[in-house]
C-alpha cells in the first residue's frame, strides 16, 4: 500500500491524498439502501478532514495492519528531524480517535500496546477497482440541495472554530522551522504572573545522548537559580508529583553536528501547552546554545538574573565543554565519577582556566567526596577556601559561591558571619536548594529546630528528588522528635539512592538497632577504616553499637580518645553517659547528662535525657521539673495527646505514678489508650510498658518474643536505659530475667558471627 492509496478502515474510507476520511451514516445505522433512500444516503455522508500529521499517523498504523508501531517510529515518520514531546503524539492519537468516533472506554479502532506503541484493531482493506470512491460523489441537485443546506447549516458557524483548533493543534504537534518557530502563550494563563515552574530533566532522542549534553540540563538549572520572584523546581521525571503552576519539559536531539532542544511549558491545571519553542545550535558551541535558551526564558517570564552566571568573554568553548563533562560526572554521585570530575576541574585549575562557577563546581565536588568517600570535612574545606576566594574576587555576586563560603565559615565556627552570607546568597540565588539546606544546618546547630525545619523544607521544595536534601530533611524532623516523618524522608532518600555508601551507619539514627543492622554496620566499619578515622561521628556511632553488644572496654577507649581531642563534645558526653548506664552507675550517668545539658543551656530539648536519668535514679521531682521545661505543653490542664507527643505522654504518666502525684493523669492515660486503639504503633519498649501498666501481660509476652525474634538489641541511641527497661518488662510480664539474658545473648552471638 502506498502512502497515497485510498483504503477502507472498518466503515470509513480513508483518502490520504486528500487528508480526508468519510463514511455513510445511514449505512452505519443499518438502514436499507433502496432507491427511496438514495438521496438520504448521499445527504448523510459524513466527511472529516484531518490535519496532515494526523493523516500521516493513520497511514503509519495502517501500513503495519494490526501490528504495534513504536513511538520512536511514529516520531520519525510524523515529525522527521524535529524534537517534539510525547504529549504531541498523545494528542495526535486523541485527535485521530475523535475523528473516527473512537472515544468510548472500549476502543474500537486504535489500541495502545504497553511498551510497544499503538496499533489498529480493525482490518485494513484496499477497495476493489469498481468500487465507488468519495471522489465520484453524485452531483447535488436543486431538489436535494435544500436538504443538504438545512442539515449542514451549522457548519457555517463551526468552520472558524475548526480552523482555530487545527491551527492550535498544528502548534502542539511540533514546530516546523520553515513555518512555525514558537507557540504563543494562551490567554488564560499570564506567563508574567507565573510563580512556580517545575523543570523536568530534559530527555534525549534515541542515539543523541552524550556526557556533555547530559550536563546541559544542570547548566540551565544553574542559570535559572538566579531568577527572583519565580520558583524553579528541579525534577528528574515528569511522574514526580510537586505543587507547581507549570511544568517545563523537553527533549534534546543531536544530528550531523547540530543540537536541537525542544522546550514546552504546560499549565498543570488543564495540561494545555502555553509556550513551546525549538532551539538549534552547533555541537561545538553548547555555551552559545545554553545562553540563547536562558535569554529566551528570561524574556518569556519577564525576569532578570541577579548576576550573569557565565561571561562568554571569559569562558573558552573547550573549557566550557570540560566543565559540562565534569558536571555530568558530578551528578552521578559515585566515588569513581566524583574523582573523575575532580581530575578534570583540577586540570583546569592548573591551567588557570577555572571561571567562577567552575571554581564552585570543584568545591562542590570536594563536598560530595566528603559525603561519599573518606575525604574528611576539614580537608574538603581547606581545598575549597582558595577556590571560593578566587570565584568571589572575579564575581562578587555569585550566589552559589557566597553560599559555599557561608558553609565554610559555619564549619569553622564563624556563625554570625556565615548567617549574613547565607542571607545574601538567598537573595542572589533564590532557587539554589543547597543554600537553604546549609542555612538550615546552621540554624539547627543553634538549637532552633523549628526554624531549621522550615529552611530545609524550602530546599526540598526546590529539589524534592535530591537524596542529600531528603536526608537533611529527615534529620530536621528527627531533631524535633517527629520520628515517623524522619523515617519517611530517610526511607525516601534510600529509595532515591538505594546503594548509598554510608547507609549502614546513618540508618541507625532512624531505625531500631537489630542484629541485621548491627552486623551491616560492623561489616561496613571493617571495610571503611579510613572513613571511621576521618568522620568523628561515625566512630561514636561505632561506640554505641559496641555498647549494645556488651563491649564496654572498647567503648571506654573511644570515649577517652574523644575526650582527649575534644572532638564533638556533646555526642561524646552522650556516649559516656550511656556507658555509665550500661555499667549500672545511674547517679554518675545523671551527672554526665547534666554536663551535656549545660553545653546547650539555651536549648530545652537536651533536658530530656537528663530527666530520664533522674527518673531512673528516683529523683522524681527534679525529673518532672525538667520534663515540663522541655515540653511545656504538658503543663496544660487538658493536654492533647497526638502521634507526635504519644511517647512523651507515656513517660509523663510513668513519672506521675512513680512520685504518687495527686495530679490527674487519668485524662492523659485515656487518650493514650485511644491512640493505641485507633492508630498503628510499632512494637517497642514504651508500648510494651504501657500494656503492662494496663494489665495486658499476655499481649506483652507475644510482643517481647517478637522483638527478640526480629533481632532486638539495646539501642542506647534511641533509649539510654533500653537494656534495663527490657529486662524489667520480661520480669513484669512473667517471662523472667533469665529468659531475657538468654535471648539477648543469642542475638549478640548472631551479630558477631562471621
N, C-alpha and C positions, 0 to 999 in steps of 0.2 A: 504494500500500500504506500503510495507516495504521499508526501506531506500535504498535497493539494487535493487528493482524491476525496470525492464525496463518499460517505459511508453511513450506515444505519447503526444507531445505538439504542436498542430497545425500540421504542416507537418514535424516537427522534431521528430526523435526518440531519446529518452534520455536513456542512459545506465549508471546509477550511479556506477555500479561495475567497469566499465572501464573508468570512468571520461570522457565519450565521448558522443557527440551529432552528429547526421547525418541526411541528407535528400537527395532526388534525385532532382537535379537541373532542369532536363528536365521536370520531372513530375510537378514541381512547375511552369514551364513556360507554361504548358498546352499542351505539345507535346504528340502525340499518343504513346501508349505503345505496338505497334505491334512487330512482330518478327524482322523486319528490323531495329528497333530502339534499340533492346535489348542491343547490345554492347555499344551504346552511353549512355544508361541509366546507365549501370554498370560503364562506364568510368567517367561519370559526377556526380557520387555520391560525395557529399560534407561532409567531416568529420571535426569536430573541437574537439580538446582535451582541456578540462578545467582543471585548477589547482583545487586541491581537495576542497579548501574553496569556490570556485565559484560553484562547483557542489553541495556542501552542501547547499549553498544559494538557488539554483534552487530546490532542493528536499524539503527544508523547505517551499517554496512557493507552490510547487505542492501538498504537504500534506494537505494544507488548501483549495486547489481547489477554488480559486476566492475570498476567504476571506482575509482581510488585516492581515498581520503578523507584529507585533510590532517590532520596532528596538531593544528593550530590549531582546525579544525572539531570534531574529536573532543573536545578540551578544552572547547570551548564547549558541546557537547551533553551531555557526561557530567558536567562539573563547572561548570555555569553560575555565573558571578560569583565563582568561587573561584580561589585561586592554588595550583597543585599542581606537583610536579616531573615531569620527563619519565619518571622511573622509575615513577611511578604508572601512566602509560599502558602502559609496557613490561610491568608486572606484570599489568595488566588483560588485555592481549593474551595473555600467557603463561597466565593462568587460563582464558581462553576456549579457547585451543588445547588445553589439558589436558582441558577438559570435552568437547571434540569428538574427543578422541583424536588430535589433530594434533601429536604430539610427535616425529615422526620427522625425520630430516635433510631429506628431501624433503617440503616442506609440501604438504598436500592441500586445506586449507580457506582459510588466511589467509596472504597473501604481503605482505612488506614491500617497498615500492617506494622505492628510494633517492631522497631529496629530495622525495617526493610523499606519503608516508604509508603507509596499509595498504589492501588490497583483498581481496575474496572471490574465490577462483579456482574455485568450484563454482557451478552455476546455482542461482538462487533461484526457487522455484515456489510459486504460490498454489494450495492444494488445491481440487479440484472440490467443488461443494456437496454431493454424495452421499458424499464420502469420509468414512471413519470417523476421527474425531479422538480423541486420547488422552482427552478428556473422557468419551467414550462407552465406557469400558472395561467389559468383561463383569464381572458380579458374581462374586466369588471364592467358589466353593462349598466345602463342608467337605471334598470329595474332593481338591480341588487346594490347599486351604489349607495342608495339611501340606507339600506341595512348596514352596509359596511361603515358608512359615516356615522350612523347613530350608535352603533356598537362600540366604535373606537374614538368617539369624540373626545373622551378623557385623555387620549394620547397627546392632544394639543397642549394640555396643561402639564402633562407628565414629562414631555420630552426635554425641557430645560433642566429639570431635576435629574433626568437620566444622564444628560451630558455632564452635569456637575459631578455626579457620582463617578462617572467614567474618568473625568479629569483627576479627581482626588485619588481614585484607585490607581491610575497610572503613576501618580507620585508615589503612592505607597509601595507599588511593586518594585520600585528601584529606579533611581535617577539614571537618565541616559545622558552622557556627557555632551552629545551633539544637540540635545534639545532641552533637557531639564537638569539643572545643576543642583537646585535646592528646593526643598518644600518649605513654603512659608508657614509661620505659626498659625494654628487655628485660633478663632476669635474667642472661644470660651475659656482659654487659659492664657492669662497675660504673663509672658515669659519674664518680664522685668519684675513681676510680683512673686515669682517662684522663690521659696525659701529653702528648699532641700532637693538635692539631686543624688540618686543612688547610681554610682558609676560602676557598671558591671565590667569585669575584666574582659578585654577585647578577645574575641575568638579568631582563630586562623582558618582560612580556606585550606583545603587539602594540599599538602606539599609546600605550604607557604611559610611554615614556622621556622624561625631561626633564633639563635640565642639573643642577638641584638634586637630583633623585632619583639621578642618576648618582653624586653625591658621597656619598650615604648609605652606600655600601659603605666608602668611605675613612673616614668618621666612626666607623663601627662598629669598624673595624680600629684606629683611633686609641684608642678606649676600651679595647679588649682588649689593647693593648700594655702596660697597667699590671697585668695579672694575673700573679702569681707562681706558679711550680710547674706551668705549663701552656704548652707551646709553641704559639703561633698562627702558622701558615704562610700566607702570602699568595699565592694562586694566581689567575691570570687565567682559567683554564679547567679544567674537571674532567678534561680529557685530559692535563693536566700531571702528570708522574709524580714523586711525592715519597714519602719514608718518613714515614708518619703512621698513627696508630691509627684515626683517624676523619676523615670529611670532612663539613664543614658547608656546605651549598649551599642555594640558594633562589631565589625569584622575587619581583619587585615588580610590582604592578598598580595602576592609577590609574583611578578612575571616579567621576564625579559628586562631585568634591571629596574623595573618600576615597582613602587609600593603604593597600594591604594588602601585607604582607610575609609570605611563607611561608618558614619555615626548616625544614630537615630534617637531622638528624645521622645519619650512616651508619657502620656498622662496616666498615672497609676489608677485613677478612679474609673476611667472609661476605656483604657487601653488605646486611646487614639494617638496617632503619631502627630506630634505638634511641630516637629522640625526634623529634617534629615539632610545629610549632605555627604558627598564623596570628595575626599581629599586625595590628591595624587602627587607623588614626589619621587625623586631619584633614590635608588637604594644606596647611593653614595652620599646622599645628603639627608640623613634622617634628622639631623639637627634642624634644617630648614623646614622639614615636614612637620615636626612637632611644634615648631614656632608658629607655623601657619595655622595649625589646628587650634592652638591656645588663643591666638589672636582672634580667630573667628568665634570661639566660645565666649571670650570676654565681651566681644561686641554683641553676641546673641543675648547674654544675660545682663548686658549694660553694666558690667562691673569692671573694676580695675584691680590690678595686683598691687600689694603694698610694696613690692620690690621686684625688680627684674631678675628673676632667678638665674637665667643664663644670659650671658653677654656674648653675642656672636663674635664680636671682635676679639674676645679673649679666649675663645674655645676653638681649637682646631678640630676639623672633622675627624681626623684619626683619633685624637684624644677623646672626643665625644663618643666615638664607636667603642673605644676601650672602656669608657665609663658605662655605656649600655651593657656591655658584656659582664662587667663586674656587678652591676645591679641585678642582672639576671641570675648570676651565681649566688648573690647575697640572699635573694628571695627564696632559694631552695632550703636554707637553714640546716644544712648538714655541715659537719666539721670539714669534710673534704672540699665542698663547694665554697665555704667561707674562707678557707685557706687559699683557694684559687683566686677568689675576689681580692683578698688581701695582697697577694703577689702582684696582681695587675695594677692595683692602685698604688702600691708601694713603688712599683717601677715608674709610674707617672710622677711620683714624689721625687724619685732620684733624678728624673729628667727635668724637674721643676716645672711640670706641666699641670699640676693639680689646680683646677679652678675651685672657687669657694665651695660649691655644692659637692664636688668630688672629695674635698677635704672632709666634709661632713660624712660622706659615704664611707670613707676609710675609718673614721671614728666610729660610725655605727657598726662597721664590720668588726672592729675590736670589741665593741659592746656585745655583739652577738656571739663572738668567740668566748667571751666571759660567761655567757649563758649556756652555750652548747659544748664548750671544751674545758680544758683545765687551766685556761688563762685566768689569773685572778684579777679582781677588780682594780687593785692598785696599779697593776701592770697596764691594764687597759686605759685607765685614766691618765697615767704617765705618758702613754703614747698619744692620747687624744689632745692633751693640752696645747702643744705647739701647732697642731693641725687647726684647732679652733681659733687660736690667736691669729694665725695666718688668714683663715677664712674671714674673720671679722675685721681684720685690717683692710681687706680688699672690699668687703661688702658688709658694712656695719649693721644693716637692717635685715640680714638673712635670718629669718625666724628659726629655722632648724638648727643653725649654728648657735644662736642665743640659747635655745632650749638645751642643747647638749652642754653648753658652758654652764648653765644653771645646774644641770645634773651633776657635773663635775664638782662645782662649788659645794653643793649639798653633801656629796660624798666626802668632802674634806671638812665638813662641819661648819661651813660658812652659810648658814641657813638664811640669815637676813638678806645677804646679797643675792643668794640663789632665788629667793622669793621675788625680789624685784625683777630679776631677769626672766623668771617664768611668766610674770605678769606681762612683760614686754613681748615675749615670744608668743603668747596667746593673742595679743593684739595684731602682731605682724603675720602670724601663720595660724589663723583660727581653725584651719582644717587639718592640722598636723596632730594625729592621735597621740603620739608619744609625749608631746609636751604636757598633755593632760594626765597621762599615766605617771610620768616622772613627778609632776607637780603634786599629784595625789600621794605619791610615796613620801614626799617631803612633809605634807600635811599629816600623813599617818604617823610619821616619826615624831611629830609634835604632839601626838595623842588626840588629835582632832578627827576621830574616826568617821563621824557622820559627814563632815565636810570632805574628807578624803574619799569617801564612797561616792559622793556626788561628782567629784572631779574625775574619778576613774570611770564612772558611768558615761561621762562625756567622751572619753577615749573610746569606750566600747561602742557608742552610737556612731562614731566616725569609722571604726574598723571592727565590726562585730565578728569577723571571721579570723581575726588575729589570735593565735593560741597564746601569745605572750600577754596580750591585753586581757584575754579571758582568765588567765592565771592570776593576773594582778587584781582583777575584779573579784575573783574567788577569795583572795587574801583580804580584800577590803571588807567583804561580808564576814569573814572569819573573825576579824578584829572586833566586829560588833556582835559576835556570838550568834550570828544568823547562820546556823550550821547548815540547814537544808539548802539555802541559796548558795552558800560557799561550795558545798558538794556539787550542786548542779553546774556551776560555772567551771569548776575544776574538771568535772567529767566531760563537759563540753570542750574544754581545751584538749583533753586526751582524745576525744573523738576527732578533733581537727588535726591533731598531731599524735597519732597512736604510738609512734616509735620514739617519742620524746625521751631523750637520753637520761634525764635526771628524774624520770617518773618514780623509780623505786624509793628515792629519798623524799621527794616533795609530797607524794601521795599520803605519807604518814601524817601530814598535817591535817588531812581532810577525812581520812577513813580509819576505822578502828585497826589497831595493831593485831595481826593474826600470824599464825605460823607461816603462811604463804608469803605475806608481805614482809615479815621479818627475814625470811630466807632470801627473798628477792633483794632486799637491801644489803644483806651480808655478802651476797654474790657480787652485787654492784660495787660494794666497797673494796672487795678483793681485786676487782678488775680496774678500779679507778683510784689507786692510792694517791696520785698527784692531785686529783680533784678534792679528795678529803684533806690533803695537806694545805691546799690553797683556798678552800672555802670553809672558813671557821664554823659557820652554822651547821654544815654537814657533819663535822666532827662531833658537835654537840648532839645532833640527832643520832649519831652512832652511839654516843654515850647512853641515850635514852633507850635504844634498842637493847644494848648490852645490859642495862638495868633490868629490863623485863625478863632477861634470861638469867638473872641472878649473878652476873659478873661484876660484883661490887668493887673489887680491887682495880679492875681496868677503868671503871667509871671514875674512881677516885683519882687515878693517874691523869685522866683527861682534864678533870676539874682543876687539879693542881697546876697543870700546864697552862691552862687558860687564865687562871688567876695570876700566874706569874707574868704573863704577857699582857694582861688587861685587855683581852680580846672579848668583845661582845659581853660586857659585864652583866647585863640584865638576863640574858639567856643562860650564862654561866651560873648565876645565882639560883636560877630556877632549877637547873640540873643538880646543883649542890643540895638544894633543899629537898628535892625528891630522893636523892641518895640518903639523906638523913631519915626521911620517912621509911625507906626500904630497910634501913638498919634499926628501925623502931625508936629512933630518937626524935619524938614528936615535938618536945619543947625546943630542941636545937633547930628543928626544921622551921618552927614558927618564927624563930629569931632571924633565920636567913630569908624567909619570905618577907618579913618586915623590912629587912635591909634592902631587898629588891624593890619593895613598895616605895621606899624613901627615894630611890633613884628617879621615880616617876611621881613625885609628890603632887603634881598638878593634874594627874590622871587617876580618877577613882576606879577605873577598871582593874588596876593592879591590886585593889583591896581584896578581891575575891579569893585568890589562893591563900592569902594570909588569914582571911576569915575562916576558910575551911580548916586550916591548921589549928586555929584556936578552938574550933568546934571539936576536933579530934582530941585536943588537949583538955577539954572540959571547961574552957573559958567562954561560956555561952554569952554572957552579957556583952563582952567586947566583940565577940563574933557577930552578934546581932547589930551592934552599932556600925561596924564596918560594912556589913551586908547592906544595910539601909543607906549608907553613904554611897555605895557603889551602884545600887539600884533603888533610887528614891521612890519609884512608883509603888513599892510595897508599903510605903508609909500611908498610902491612901486607905481609907476605911473600907472601900469596896474596890480593890484592885481587880482588873480584868485579866484572867489567865488566857493567854493565846499560845500559839505554836512557838512564838519567839521567846516567851518567858516561862514556858512549861517546866523546864528542869529547875529553874530558879525557884519556882513555886514549891516544888517538891523539897528542895533543900531548906526553904524557909519554914515549911511545916515541920520538918525534922528538927530544926533548930528550936522552934517554939515549944514543941513537945518535950525536947530534951531539957529545956530550962523551966519546964512546968509553968509556962507563961499563961497568964489569965487572958491574953489577947485572944480574940475569936478567930481561930484558924480554920473553923469548920467551913466557912464560906469558900475559902481558897481550896480546901480539900474536895468539896463537892464539885467545884469547877474542874479540878484535875481529873476526878472520876469521869466527868462528862467528856473531857478531852480524850481520855483513853478509850471511852466507849465509841466515840464518833470519828476519831482520826486514827490513822495507822502510824504507830510509833515503832522505832526499831527495838529489838530485844537488847536491852543494856542494863547496867547496874542500877541506874536510877529507877527505871520502870520496875525492875525486879524488887527493889527495896520498897517501892510503893505497894506492890501487890502483897508483899509480906506484911506490911502495915495493915492492909485491908483483909488479911487472913486467907489469902488465896495461895496457900503454900504448895498445893499440888501443881498448880499452874506454874509457880516459880520453879519447881523441880524440873519440869519439862524445859523451861526457858534456860536454866543454867546448864542442863545437859546439852541442849542445842548449841549454846555459846561455846562450850568446851569442844564439842564435836566439830565446830567450824574453825577451831584453832585459836581460841581466845588466849591472849597474853595480857598481863597487867600493863596497860598503856599509861605511863606517867605523863605523857604529853597531853592526854585528854583528861586524866583524873589522877592527881598526885597520890591519892590513897587507894588506888584500884586494887592492889594486892590484898589489903586488909578488908576493904569493902566486900570483895567477892568471897573471901573466907568467911566473913560474918554471915553472908547470905546463905552459904552452904550449911552453916550451923543452924541458922534460924529456920531454914526450910526443912531440916531433918536429914539432909544428905550427909552432913558431918564434915568436920575439918580434915579428917584423914583422906576422905574421898576427893576433896579439893586438891590437896597436896599431890595425890596420886595422878589425877587428871592433868594438873598443871605440869608436873614433871614429864609426863608423856608428850605434851605439846612442846615443851622445851627440847626434849630429845629429838623430836621430828624436825624442829627448826635447825638444830645444829648438825643433823645428819647430812653427810655429803652425798 
